[in-house]
Amino acid sequence: MLKTLVSNGHGRLADGNNLFTLMRIGFALIVLAGHSVQISRGLEFAPGWPQSLDYVVHRCLDGFFILSGYMITASVLNNGDIKRYTLSRLFRIMPGLIVATLILWLIVGPLFTALTPAAYWSDPQTLSFPLLILSQAEPLAGLPGVFDASPAGGYANGPLWTIRYEILAYIGVGLLLVLGLYQKRSQIVSWSVAAIAGALVYQSVGYVGPGDDTIGSMARFAPAFMIGAGFFALGDKLHLSPATLAFCTLAALLGADTIAGPVLEQIATAAIILWLGYRVPSGKIGTRLTRIEDISYGIYILHWPIGMMVFSLAPGMNTLTVFALMLPLSLVAGWLMRVGIEKPAMRVKDALSTPRSAQPVFSS
């Protein structure tokens, strides 16, 4: 029993024997569930189960960033070529985002707007929409007269607000990589500590002024990303055992009402996610689960407009019905995005990347 409690559950990411893809899909579906509430009831979550669901949704968003930091850091330490890194990040985010934006702008918008075609296409909101979304200058931009039937209809694609911070994380790692400051495990651990310290300062003094929403979100997602990075950089030095999980969870509970509460919660979340991610069932079931197609991104960036279209066709539809219709449609859309857009884009990325024969870098 004692041996089980202290046994290290930190697997090897390079082996591919993990459930992280399945977990990302699960995160996306939980976010979908939360948004089915907002689409049908409005942006504010009512007390009770809606607020509980909202809490879980936010932990899933943290989970996305934790896994992103963990896996991107693994990739960078294995091959720190900046061209390869830039192409990988660019082709990971942009093809799907471009396609989703164009579909909304050119097809969904004209079909679901309350305006005439002439009024829709002449509206400044329509003309600026693709630039605002693709530049992430205003990821929550709306389209005129579109989805007005929903209480949350002002946003054409609500989930896109987090993409900005994923891109900022990519840029930050890229800059550090160019400067030679993201090549050693010790450097990455130092940046993780710095991100945590920055979050603690923000929680302590706060900030009100220009860009306060953006800065507040950065103070949340930067430590989540770097906690994931730090977990990978520490590797087996961080004994990821049930006892460790219990300690991290207890610390998060005890510190919940302190300025360290959000960071402690992210550390506990990271420990739980990574420990569970390496608990692969044996046999054929486990093999299939580790090889599942990653449709999480497609689900994430397409489920909101799908839910909005569903609700617009039958205004007043209850939350359960909205969710029941969004779920299968988003799964199909996510799969189509994966096989039709993401995988071809990755092949283009591979063709553009210069092969590199250097040995993996795992310095300390």
N, C-alpha and C positions, 0 to 999 in steps of 0.2 A: 504493500500500500504506500509506504513512504517513498519507495523507489519510483512509483508512478507519479507521485506528487512533485518530485524534483527532477524528473526526466526531461531532457531538453527536447522541445518539440519544434525547433527551428530547422526546417528542411533546407534543401539546396534548390534555389530558384532555377538554376541552369538545367536541372533534371526535367523540368516541365511537369513534375508530379505534384500538382497543387490544384486547388479549387478556386483560384483567384478570378478566373474568367466567369465561372458560375456565380461567384459572389458579386461581381460587378453587374451581372444581369439581374441578380436579386435586388441589388441597390436601386437599379433603374426602375424595376417594377414597383418597389416600395414608394419611390418618388412619384411614379404614375398614380398609385393609390391615393397619395396625399393630394395630388393635383386634381383628381376626380372630385374631391371634396370642394376644392376652390372653384372649379369650373361650374359646379352645380349650386354652390352655396355662397360663394364670395371669398375674397382673399383672407378675411379674418377667420381663424379656427375657433369654433365655439368650445366652451368648457366641456370636459368629458373625453370620450374616445377621440373626437377630432384633434384635440390638443395633444393627446398621447401619441396619435399617429404623426402629428407634426414634429414631435420630439424625435421619433424614430427616423423620420425623413431627414432631419438635420444631421443625425448621426450617420446616416447613409451618405450624405454629401461629404461629411468629414472622411468617411471611409473611402470614397473615390479619390480624394486628395492623398490620403495615407498610402493607398496602393500605388497611386501614380508616383509619389516620391520614392517609394520602395523600389519599384520596377525600373523607373528611369535611372535611378542611381546605379542599379545593377548593370544596366546597359552601358552607362557612361564609364564605369570602372572596368568593364570588359573591353570597351573600345571607345576611347575618348576623342575620336576624329570629329572635328567640329562640323565638317561638311555632312558627314553621315548623321550626326545628331540633328542638325538643322533640317535636313530633308525628312528624317523620321518624324520629327515633331510637326513639321509643316504638312506632311501628307497624312498625318494622323488626324488632325483637326479640320483642315480647310476643305477638302473635297466634300465631305458630308455636310459641312456647314453651308457651303456654296449651293449645293443641290437643294437642301432643305429651304434655304432662303429664296431661291428662284422659284421653287414650287409654290411657296406661300405667296410670293409677289405676283407671279405671272398666271397662276392657275386658281389657287384657293381664294385669293383676294377678290378677283373679278367675279367668281362664282358666288361668294358669300357676302359681298358688300351690299349694303342697303342703298348705295348710290348708283346712279346711271354709269355706264361705261365711260362716258366723256368726263363726268365729274370725278370718278375714281382716278383716271389716268392723268387728270390735270391737277389733282390735289398735291400740294407740296409734300405732304406726309407720304404719299405713294412714291413720289420721285426720289425722296431721300432714303426710303426704307432699306434698300440693299446696301447702300454705303454705311448707314448707321449700324446695321447688323454685322456685316462682314468686317468692319473696322473695330467693332465692339465699342464704338463711341457711345451707343445707346442700345444695348442688347435687349432692352424691354420695349423697343419701339413698336408702335401699333400701325395698323392700316385703317384708313378712313372707312367707317361704316361696316367694318368686318367684325363678326362675332359679337355684335351688340346685344344679342339675346342673352349672353352669359353675364353674370355679375362680375366676372373677371375679364370681360371682353376687351379691355383697354390694351392688353398685351397680346401681340400676335403669336409669340412663342416664349412663354414665361420661363422655362428652364434655362434659357441661353444666358442668363445673368452670371452663372458660374463659369462659363467658358472664358470670360475675360481673365479670371484669376488663374485658370489653368494655363492660359497663354503667358501671363505674367510670370508664372513659375517657370515655364519653359525658357523664357527670355533670361530670367535671373540665373538659372543653371548654365545657360549658354554663355553669358557674360563671364561668370566665374570660371568656366571651362577655358575660355580664351585667355583669361588672365593667369591660368595655371593654378587656380585656387579651388578646384573641384576635382582633383586627381588622386588624392590620397584619402584613405578612410578617416584619418585623424582630422583632416580639413573638413570633411563632411560632418563629422560629429561636432566640430566647433561651430559650423553654420547652423546646425540643429539647435545647439545651446543658444546661439545668438537669436534665432527666430523665437524660441521660447521666451527669452529675456525680453524681446521686443513686445511680445504679446502680454507679458506681465506688466510692462510699463504702460501699455495702452489700457489694460484693465484697471490700473492704478490711477492714472491721471486723465484718461479719455482724450477725446479731441472733438471740438465743434468748430466747423468752418468749412471752407471750400473743399469739396471732395470727401466730406466726412463719412459718407456711406461707403465709398470705395476704400478708404483707409481702414474703416472698421472691418470690412470683409477681408482685407489683406491681413489684418491682425488676427483673423480667425483661420484663414486657409493657408497662410504661409507656415505657421507652426505645424499644422496638420501634414502638409507636404513634407516638411523637413523632419518631422517625427518619423514618418515612414522612411525617409532617406537615412536617418540616424539608426533606425532598427536594422537596415541592411548593412550599413557601414560597420556597426558593432558586431554583426554576425554572431558567431558562437560565443563571443565574449558576453553577450546578453543571453542569459540562460532562460529561454522561453518555455517555462514549465507551468503546470497548473498552479503551483505555488506562487509563481511570478504573477500570473493572471489574478489570483486572489489578492495579492498584495496591491497591485495596481488598481484593482476595482475598489478595494477598501480605502485606499488613499483618495480616489476620486470621490467616493461617498463622503468621507470625512472632510474633504476640502471643498465640497460643492459650493459652499456659501462664502468662499474666500476669493481673492483676486486670482488665485492659482486654479480655481475650479475648472474653467474651460480647458486649460492645458492638461490638467490631470485627467479630465474626462477623455481628451484626445489620446493621451498615452495609454489609458486603459482600453480604449476602443482599438487602438493599433495592436496592442498585445493580444486582444481577443481575436481580431480579424486574422492576424498572421498565424496564430496558433491553430485556429479553425481551418485556415487555408491549407495547412499541411496535413490535416487529418483526412486523408483520402481513403475511402472504403477499398477493401481488397477486391480482387477479381475483376471481372468484365465491367461491372457497374462503375467501379472506380476509374478504370481506363476510359470509359465513355465520358464520364464527368470531366476528366482532365482534358479531353479533346473536343469539348463542346465549342461550337462556333461562337465567337464573341459578337453578339448582336446588341451589346449594352449601349453603345454610342448611338446607334440608330433608334433604339427605343427611347433614349433620353432626349434626343433633339426632335423627335417626330410625334411623341405621344400627346403633347399639349395641343397642337393644331388638330390632331385626330379627335381628341376629346371635345374640342371646341366645335368641330364640324358636326359631330354626333349630337351635341347639345343644341346646336343651332337648328338642326332638322326637327327637333322635338323639344322646344323650350319648356322648362319646368320639369324635365326628366329628373327622377330622384338619383341620389349619389350612387347607389348600388347598381342601378341600370347603366349609368354612365361608365362606371368602372368595368362592368361586365362586357360592355361593347368596346371600350378602349383597349382592354387587355389583349384579345386575340388580334385585333387590327394592328396594334402596335408591335406585337410579336412578328407578324407577317411583314410589316413595314421595316422593322429592324433587320430582319433577315434579307429582305430585298436590298436595303442599303448596304449591308455587309457584302453580299455577293456581287452586287451590281456596281457599287461605287468604291467601297473601302478596299476590297481585295485587288481590283484592278489598279487603284491608286498605289497600293503597296508594291505592286509589280513595277510600276513606273519608278517609284522611289528606289527600288533595288537596282533598276537599270541605270539610274542616274548616279547612284552611290559608287564611289571609287573603291574597289576591293582593297582591303588592307590586310597584310599578312602578319602584322605585329602580334606578339603574344599578349594574352590578357593581362591587364594591369590590376594587381590587387595589393598595392603598397599600403603601408600603415604609417 
